[in-house]
């Protein structure tokens, strides 16, 4: 810890750092349409999860096609040009200036994310980055988060994970890390129902409160946070 600040904060990518949810939907519509499967916008808004295996199962994608379907999705996503969410990049810079180490753990693939790190001027910001194609078990399994923490030489209890879905919460809890819920994708009510203590409107708002309080406002299971939905 740096004072009361966490030693490290690890971030989800899609819907947390970058505004990719509309792009993820568009790529899914294209790829699933090739299989004769329709994904409606309402289904996506209600059921989106980074656990794409669960989504494919619920949508009726035959399991032997999961690998190729995921690859086609990555091909389509690789053509997209997402924007950073408001205040996210500034929050990352402020955390680093205060000595907080940063990591990235995402359910997206390396080939999809890394070109956008460069394009969005985020190269070198994250000390470690773990992608879906780096691990055998995807979210909500904690493998990627645990590997990231191991690479940083940190215990899970010294780190916080930020994410925008209940799968992120489940992964952080399974790893033993603190968790911060940002409500950019999942509704406040759905996050609370999944067990989140509080929900922040975005990375910027959380980081500002954390640094202003010197770490007193932190993560689920610790002292702090804004009221849910604030």
C-alpha positions in Angstrom: 0.0 0.0 0.0 1.0 3.6 -0.6 -0.5 5.2 2.5 -4.0 3.8 2.4 -4.0 3.6 -1.4 -4.0 0.1 -2.9 -0.7 -1.2 -4.1 -2.2 -2.0 -7.5 -5.4 -1.5 -9.5 -6.2 -3.9 -12.3 -8.8 -3.0 -14.9 -11.2 -4.6 -17.2 -11.1 -3.2 -20.7 -14.4 -3.4 -22.5 -17.0 -1.1 -21.0 -14.6 0.0 -18.3 -11.7 1.8 -20.0 -13.2 1.9 -23.6 -16.6 2.3 -25.0 -16.8 -0.9 -26.9 -20.3 -2.3 -26.0 -22.0 -1.1 -29.2 -19.1 -2.4 -31.2 -19.2 -5.8 -29.4 -22.9 -6.0 -30.3 -22.3 -5.1 -33.9 -19.6 -7.8 -34.2 -21.8 -10.4 -32.6 -24.7 -9.6 -35.0 -22.4 -10.1 -38.0 -20.8 -13.3 -36.7 -23.9 -14.9 -35.3 -25.9 -14.0 -38.4 -23.5 -16.1 -40.5 -24.7 -19.0 -38.4 -28.3 -18.1 -38.8 -28.6 -16.9 -35.2 -30.2 -13.6 -34.3 -29.0 -11.6 -31.4 -31.5 -8.8 -30.6 -30.4 -5.5 -29.0 -32.7 -6.2 -26.1 -31.1 -9.6 -25.5 -27.7 -8.1 -25.6 -28.5 -5.2 -23.2 -30.1 -7.6 -20.7 -27.8 -10.6 -21.0 -24.3 -9.3 -22.0 -21.4 -10.9 -20.2 -17.7 -11.3 -21.0 -18.2 -15.0 -20.4 -18.8 -15.6 -24.1 -19.1 -19.3 -23.7 -22.2 -18.8 -21.6 -23.6 -16.4 -24.2 -23.0 -18.9 -27.0 -24.6 -21.7 -25.0 -27.7 -19.6 -24.3 -28.0 -18.5 -27.9 -27.7 -22.0 -29.2 -24.3 -21.9 -30.9 -23.2 -25.5 -31.3 -20.2 -26.1 -29.0 -18.0 -27.4 -31.8 -18.3 -24.0 -33.5 -17.4 -21.9 -30.4 -13.7 -21.6 -31.2 -14.2 -20.5 -34.8 -17.1 -18.2 -33.8 -14.9 -16.5 -31.2 -12.1 -16.1 -33.8 -14.6 -14.5 -36.3 -15.8 -12.2 -33.5 -12.1 -11.1 -32.9 -11.7 -10.5 -36.6 -14.7 -8.2 -36.7 -13.7 -6.4 -33.5 -10.2 -5.9 -34.9 -11.7 -3.6 -37.5 -13.4 -1.4 -34.9 -12.0 1.8 -33.5 -13.4 2.3 -29.9 -13.1 5.5 -27.9 -11.8 5.8 -24.4 -14.6 6.3 -21.9 -14.8 9.9 -20.4 -12.1 10.6 -17.8 -10.7 7.1 -17.9 -7.3 8.0 -19.3 -6.9 10.9 -16.9 -7.8 8.6 -14.0 -5.1 6.1 -15.0 -2.5 8.9 -15.2 -3.4 10.3 -11.8 -3.3 6.8 -10.2 0.2 6.3 -11.6 1.4 9.6 -10.4 0.4 8.6 -6.9 2.4 5.4 -7.1 -0.4 3.0 -7.8 0.7 0.2 -10.1 -1.7 -0.6 -12.9 -2.7 -3.8 -14.7 -5.1 -5.0 -17.4 -7.1 -8.2 -17.3 -9.6 -8.6 -20.1 -11.8 -11.2 -21.8 -10.9 -9.7 -25.1 -8.0 -11.0 -27.2 -4.5 -9.5 -27.5 -5.0 -8.9 -31.2 -8.1 -6.8 -30.5 -6.8 -4.8 -27.6 -3.2 -4.1 -28.2 -3.6 -2.0 -31.4 -6.1 0.2 -29.5 -3.7 0.7 -26.6 -1.3 2.2 -29.1 -4.0 4.2 -30.8 -5.4 5.6 -27.6 -2.0 6.5 -26.2 -2.2 3.9 -23.4 0.9 1.9 -24.4 3.1 1.4 -21.3 0.4 2.5 -18.9 -0.3 -1.1 -17.7 2.6 -2.9 -16.0 1.0 -6.2 -16.9 -1.8 -7.3 -19.3 -3.5 -10.6 -19.6 -5.9 -11.5 -22.4 -8.4 -14.2 -23.2 -5.9 -16.0 -25.4 -3.3 -16.1 -22.6 -5.3 -18.4 -20.3 -7.1 -21.7 -20.5 -10.0 -20.4 -18.4 -11.8 -17.2 -19.2 -13.9 -14.9 -16.9 -15.4 -15.4 -14.4 -12.6 -17.9 -13.6 -9.8 -16.1 -11.7 -6.9 -17.5 -13.7 -6.0 -14.3 -15.6 -6.3 -12.1 -12.6 -4.2 -14.5 -10.4 -1.6 -14.7 -13.1 -1.4 -10.9 -13.4 -1.0 -10.5 -9.7 1.7 -13.2 -9.6 3.6 -11.4 -12.4 3.4 -8.2 -10.3 4.5 -10.0 -7.2 1.4 -9.0 -5.3 -1.0 -10.7 -2.9 -4.6 -10.5 -4.1 -5.5 -8.6 -0.9 -3.2 -5.7 -1.9 -5.0 -5.1 -5.2 -8.4 -3.9 -6.5 -10.1 -5.0 -9.7 -12.4 -2.6 -11.6 -15.1 -4.0 -13.9 -18.5 -3.3 -15.4 -20.2 -6.7 -15.1 -21.1 -9.3 -12.4 -18.6 -11.7 -14.1 -15.9 -9.2 -13.1 -17.1 -9.2 -9.6 -17.2 -13.0 -9.5 -13.7 -13.2 -10.8 -12.3 -10.7 -8.3 -14.0 -12.4 -5.4 -12.7 -15.8 -6.5 -9.1 -14.4 -6.7 -9.5 -12.7 -3.3 -9.0 -9.2 -4.6 -11.1 -6.1 -3.8 -13.6 -5.0 -6.4 -15.0 -1.8 -7.7 -18.2 -1.8 -9.7 -18.6 0.8 -12.5 -22.1 1.1 -13.8 -21.2 1.8 -17.4 -22.7 -1.5 -18.7 -24.6 -3.2 -15.8 -27.5 -1.4 -14.1 -27.1 -0.4 -10.5 -29.9 -2.7 -9.5 -28.4 -5.7 -11.3 -25.0 -5.1 -9.8 -26.5 -4.8 -6.3 -28.4 -8.0 -6.9 -25.2 -9.7 -7.9 -23.6 -8.7 -4.5 -21.8 -5.4 -5.3 -21.7 -3.1 -2.3 -21.6 0.1 -4.4 -21.7 1.2 -8.0 -19.7 4.1 -9.4 -20.6 6.0 -12.6 -17.2 5.5 -14.1 -13.4 5.0 -13.5 -12.8 8.7 -13.3 -15.3 9.3 -10.5 -14.0 6.4 -8.4 -10.3 7.4 -8.9 -11.0 11.0 -7.9 -12.8 9.9 -4.7 -10.0 7.4 -3.9 -7.2 9.9 -4.3 -9.1 12.7 -2.6 -9.7 10.5 0.5 -6.2 9.2 0.5 -7.5 5.7 0.0 -10.3 5.7 2.6 -12.8 5.3 -0.2 -11.7 2.1 -2.0 -13.4 -1.1 -2.8 -16.0 -3.6 -1.8 -15.0 -5.1 1.5 -13.0 -2.0 2.5 -13.9 1.3 4.1 -15.6 3.3 1.5 -17.4 4.1 -1.7 -20.0 6.4 -2.8 -23.7 5.6 -2.3 -24.9 3.1 -4.9 -26.0 4.9 -8.0 -24.2 8.1 -7.1 
